[in-house]
């Protein structure tokens, strides 16, 4: 009887040993309460930054339910900013350009496997922010249309214009460095700005400096100004001298003023003024000849 019990005990021990061996081959320890071996940190981590965002990628870990990613500014050291991802990639926005950051990733495992330690701290540096376009020209200006052009290296551009100086912005997009605006109000001031978007960067550049333009007049009113002068007339409307009728176009107020000029020389004639006398020997004497007076021509 004792011999049979011993035989059964050995059989059970042998089976249990086989189980332990199989678990060991799988990397598991039945007697261990440390689950970190079954929940490992991600490997193959990398960061792909732009001017204002970064995309993290890594190799999937066994038993992973999801991952926790955290990053911070390196110098001066900032607070950790955390996020999660159920896949092996994560994109974070709103970063400062030309700035070095630190990051690390942790695995959150399924069931009772717990969490892993964080991966070793790694670094990345963001790129220069997408450059701001510079508006270079205005062409095709009419009463209702205009074309604006700029220098830029963006993959595409955001544009906006408004009634100057404080109307609501009207937004648009453009894939080239030129934008035509149509349906504008004649004889009206507008403001225009443009910003660039670079490849793989969702954050645009700063808005360009404001360019202000004024649409042309669609029609003009006519005004006549009558003037009379002896031989010429200085027109205060434009500071020019006229000897005959003329006109002036006021593109600011959409007015054409006609100058109706009359040159009147009818009051010309001969006037006489005394000669100049000098004192010689206490007596008055004509300076040039004996006649009392000399003629000059009078203008009107």
C-alpha positions in Angstrom: 0.0 0.0 0.0 2.8 2.4 0.9 4.6 1.4 -2.2 1.5 2.3 -4.3 1.2 5.7 -2.7 4.8 6.5 -3.4 4.4 5.5 -7.0 1.4 7.8 -7.4 3.3 10.6 -5.7 6.2 10.3 -8.0 3.9 10.3 -11.0 2.3 13.5 -9.9 5.7 15.1 -9.3 6.9 14.0 -12.7 3.9 15.5 -14.3 4.3 18.8 -12.4 7.9 18.9 -13.4 6.9 18.6 -17.0 4.4 21.5 -16.6 7.1 23.7 -15.0 9.5 22.8 -17.8 6.9 23.8 -20.4 6.2 27.0 -18.7 9.9 27.8 -18.5 10.3 27.2 -22.2 7.5 29.8 -22.7 9.3 32.3 -20.5 6.8 31.9 -17.6 7.5 31.2 -13.9 4.6 29.6 -12.0 6.1 30.6 -8.7 6.8 34.3 -9.6 4.5 37.1 -8.7 6.5 39.5 -10.9 4.3 40.0 -14.1 6.8 42.4 -15.7 8.3 39.5 -17.6 4.9 39.0 -19.3 4.4 42.8 -20.0 7.5 44.2 -21.6 8.2 47.8 -22.7 7.9 48.6 -26.4 11.0 48.4 -28.5 12.1 50.0 -31.8 10.7 53.4 -30.7 11.3 56.4 -33.0 10.1 60.0 -33.5 9.5 61.9 -36.7 9.1 65.6 -35.9 8.1 68.6 -38.1 8.0 72.2 -37.1 5.1 71.8 -34.7 4.2 68.2 -34.3 5.8 64.7 -33.8 4.7 61.2 -34.7 5.9 58.4 -32.5 6.2 54.8 -33.7 7.3 51.5 -32.0 7.2 47.7 -32.2 4.2 46.0 -30.7 4.7 44.3 -27.3 3.2 41.0 -26.3 0.0 41.1 -24.3 -0.4 44.8 -25.0 -3.8 46.3 -24.5 -2.7 49.9 -25.3 0.4 52.1 -24.8 1.1 55.3 -22.8 3.4 57.9 -24.3 4.8 60.9 -22.5 7.1 63.7 -23.7 8.5 66.9 -22.3 10.9 69.8 -23.1 14.5 68.9 -22.4 15.9 72.3 -21.6 14.7 73.7 -19.4 13.0 70.5 -18.2 9.3 70.7 -18.6 6.4 68.6 -17.2 5.6 65.3 -18.8 2.7 65.5 -21.3 1.0 62.1 -21.5 -1.3 60.4 -24.0 -2.4 56.9 -25.0 -2.7 54.9 -28.2 -4.2 51.5 -29.0 -2.0 51.2 -32.0 1.8 51.4 -32.5 1.8 55.1 -33.5 0.9 58.4 -31.9 0.9 62.0 -33.2 1.2 65.0 -30.9 0.6 68.6 -32.1 1.3 72.1 -30.7 5.1 71.7 -30.2 7.5 74.6 -30.4 9.8 74.8 -33.4 13.6 74.2 -33.1 13.1 72.7 -29.6 14.5 69.4 -28.2 12.1 67.1 -26.4 12.5 63.8 -24.4 10.0 60.9 -24.7 9.3 57.4 -23.4 6.7 54.8 -23.9 5.1 52.2 -21.6 3.0 49.1 -22.4 -0.4 48.6 -20.6 -1.1 44.9 -20.8 -4.3 42.9 -20.8 -5.8 41.1 -17.8 -3.5 40.5 -14.9 -0.3 41.1 -16.8 0.0 44.6 -15.4 2.1 47.3 -16.9 5.7 47.4 -18.2 8.4 49.8 -17.2 8.9 52.8 -19.5 11.3 52.5 -22.4 14.6 54.3 -22.1 14.3 58.1 -22.5 15.0 59.2 -26.1 15.1 62.6 -27.8 14.0 64.5 -30.9 14.2 68.1 -32.1 11.5 69.8 -33.9 12.2 71.5 -37.2 11.8 75.2 -38.3 8.2 76.3 -38.5 6.7 76.5 -41.9 8.0 79.9 -43.3 5.6 82.9 -43.6 4.9 83.9 -47.2 5.7 87.4 -48.5 3.1 89.1 -50.7 5.0 90.4 -53.8 2.4 91.8 -56.2 -1.0 93.0 -57.1 -2.2 92.7 -60.7 -5.4 92.7 -62.7 -7.0 95.3 -60.5 -10.5 96.4 -61.6 -13.7 97.5 -60.0 -14.6 94.0 -58.9 -11.5 91.8 -59.3 -7.9 91.6 -58.3 -5.0 89.0 -58.4 -2.5 88.8 -55.6 0.8 86.8 -55.7 3.4 85.9 -53.1 6.7 84.0 -52.4 6.3 80.8 -50.4 7.4 77.2 -50.1 4.2 75.8 -48.7 2.5 72.6 -49.9 -0.7 74.7 -49.9 -1.9 78.1 -48.6 -4.6 79.6 -46.5 -5.9 83.0 -47.7 -8.2 85.5 -46.2 -9.5 89.0 -47.1 -11.9 91.6 -45.6 -13.3 95.1 -45.9 -10.5 97.3 -44.5 -9.9 97.9 -41.7 -12.1 95.7 -39.5 -14.6 93.7 -41.6 -15.0 89.9 -41.0 -12.4 87.8 -42.7 -13.4 85.7 -45.7 -11.3 82.5 -45.7 -10.1 80.5 -48.7 -7.3 78.0 -49.8 -4.9 77.9 -52.7 -2.4 75.3 -54.0 -0.4 77.9 -56.0 1.2 81.2 -54.9 -1.4 83.3 -56.6 -5.0 84.1 -55.7 -7.7 85.9 -57.7 -10.5 87.6 -55.8 -13.8 88.3 -57.6 -17.1 89.9 -56.9 -15.6 92.8 -54.9 -17.3 96.1 -54.3 -16.1 99.0 -56.5 -14.1 101.8 -55.1 -13.5 100.0 -51.8 -10.5 99.3 -49.6 -9.7 95.6 -48.8 -7.1 93.8 -46.6 -5.4 90.5 -47.7 -3.3 88.0 -45.9 -1.8 84.5 -46.7 -0.3 81.7 -44.6 1.5 78.5 -45.7 1.1 74.9 -44.8 4.1 72.6 -45.1 4.0 68.9 -45.8 3.0 66.7 -42.8 2.6 69.7 -40.6 -1.0 70.6 -39.6 0.0 73.9 -38.1 0.3 76.8 -40.6 2.9 79.6 -40.6 2.2 83.0 -39.2 -0.1 85.1 -41.4 1.7 87.4 -43.8 1.8 91.1 -43.4 -1.4 92.8 -44.4 -1.6 94.1 -48.0 -4.3 96.7 -48.5 -5.7 97.5 -52.0 -8.5 99.6 -53.3 -10.8 98.5 -56.2 -11.3 100.9 -59.1 -14.3 103.0 -59.8 -17.1 101.4 -61.9 -18.3 104.8 -63.1 -17.5 108.5 -62.7 -19.6 111.7 -62.1 -18.7 114.8 -64.1 -18.2 118.3 -62.6 -17.4 121.5 -64.5 -15.3 124.3 -63.1 -15.4 127.7 -64.9 -12.4 130.0 -64.5 -11.1 133.2 -66.2 -7.5 134.4 -66.3 -5.3 136.9 -68.1 -2.8 134.4 -69.5 -2.6 131.2 -67.3 -4.3 129.6 -64.4 -2.9 127.6 -61.4 -5.5 124.9 -60.7 -5.5 124.1 -57.0 -7.2 120.8 -57.6 -3.8 119.3 -58.8 -1.3 122.1 -58.5 -0.8 122.4 -62.3 -0.8 125.5 -64.4 -3.1 125.7 -67.4 -3.3 128.1 -70.4 -6.4 126.3 -71.8 -9.2 124.1 -70.6 -8.4 120.8 -69.1 -9.6 117.9 -66.9 -8.7 116.0 -63.8 -9.7 112.5 -62.8 -10.2 111.8 -59.1 -9.9 108.0 -58.7 -10.5 108.3 -54.9 -13.9 109.8 -55.2 -14.8 108.7 -58.7 -15.2 112.3 -60.0 -14.0 113.8 -63.3 -13.6 117.6 -63.1 -13.6 119.6 -66.3 -11.8 123.0 -66.2 -13.5 125.5 -68.5 -10.7 128.2 -68.8 -11.2 131.6 -70.5 -8.0 133.6 -71.2 -9.0 137.3 -71.1 -6.5 139.9 -72.3 -9.0 142.7 -73.0 -7.9 145.0 -70.2 -4.4 145.4 -71.5 -3.1 148.9 -72.4 -0.4 151.6 -71.9 0.3 153.1 -68.5 2.9 155.9 -67.8 4.9 156.3 -64.7 7.3 159.2 -63.9 11.0 158.8 -64.6 13.2 158.4 -61.6 15.0 161.7 -60.6 18.2 162.0 -58.7 19.4 165.0 -56.6 22.3 166.9 -58.2 23.6 170.0 -56.5 20.5 170.2 -54.3 18.3 170.1 -57.4 16.0 167.4 -58.9 17.1 166.2 -62.3 15.8 163.3 -64.5 18.0 160.2 -64.4 18.0 159.5 -68.1 16.2 162.0 -70.3 14.2 165.2 -70.2 10.8 163.6 -70.7 8.7 163.4 -67.6 7.5 159.9 -67.9 8.2 156.5 -69.4 5.6 154.0 -70.7 5.0 150.4 -69.4 2.5 147.8 -70.7 -0.3 147.0 -68.3 -1.7 143.4 -68.1 -5.2 142.5 -67.0 
